[in-house]
Amino acid sequence: MRSGAGGPGAVSYRREKYVPRGGPDGGSGGRGGSVYIQATTELATLLDFRYQRNYHAAKGRPGGKQGSTGADGESRLIRLPVGTQVYNAETDELVVDLVEPGQRFLVAKGGKGGKGNASFATPSRRTPDYAQGGLPGEEMELRLELKLLADVGLVGFPNAGKSTLVSRISRARPKIADYPFTTLQPNLGVVRVDVDRSYVVADIPGLVEGAADGVGLGHQFLRHIERTSLFLYRVTQDADPARNPVGDYHALRRELGKYDTNLLDRPSLIILSQCDRPDVLEQFEDVQAELSDQGQVLSISAVTGAGLDALHKAVADALSAAGRWGGKESE
């Protein structure tokens, strides 16, 4: 992106009747437009920037006669989703992290306008015949990376029913189907605890073995969980008899740890879902016994709604303990 160059100053002299030796009256050029970025909740992806990569602000207008200053160039405002990190593409240095709606940042300042010849007149140099050119604008290549700002991240293997659960506990309407990788981008849902409290839950696209090494959807979605305050590990009995809830839980933890070991220290809850199935429900006590040292284990069914009230309370309690609402405990 590039800001606008400043307008050049003007070389001009007064030419008025009855005003002999009018002197220089060239005005200064206008300042070039600047480039700003601003966080907004109206955008959810960076898709638009795949098709438009160059953004320029307008140049300042030249100065005029009779001391008139050129108009400033129009600035350019680029709106980005909340949660976008902006990097200098050449140095890989973080320029700004847009974490608040409405947050605005100046990325390229417009060039200053040049002075007209009237600015260079002195008692010993009364008719300067030169002016100053405008300063060039700033140019920078940026790299954008979107990391979701969610309080709760729902983590599980593909086709594990995470999207169904998000649709039941919030007003989100994600795409749901019976095949892997239905979720190709994170789905966000807002869950209301009471009149004054709510939280955002993100259905993170399904992990597979080797995701931390780029397998499956890999790094492009693992980065979305870096800002999550609370993890919900969603496990169930897979159709493959070689997989089981306890094994899946440890596999999910391994992938998160390979990506970033700090993620393993985040607060978490373990959800055994699809408990409307008898073969899953009968495993609950064994799963609870084996994983109780890892955190609270809950049984739910997104289909029948069983256990969802207990899940709501457990999530609210965990977020309150983490200071999500200033430490206010759930009732």
Secondary structure, 3 states (H helix, E strand, C coil): CECCCCCCCCCCECCCCCCCCCCECCCCCCCCCCEEEEEECCCCCCCHHHHCCCCECCCCCCCCCCCCCCCCCCCEEEEEECCEEEEECCCCCEEEECCCCCCEEEEECCCCCCCCHHHHCECCECCCCCCCCCCCCCECCEEEEECCCCCEEEECCCCCCHHHHHHHHCCCCCCCCCCCCCCCCCEEEEEECCCCCEEEEEECCCCCCCHHHCCCCCHHHHHHHHHCCEEEEEECCCCCCCCCHHHHHHHHHHHHHHHCHHHHHCCEEEEECCCCCHHHHCCHHHHHHHHCCCCCEEECCCCCCCCHHHHHHHHHHHHHHCCCCCCCCCC
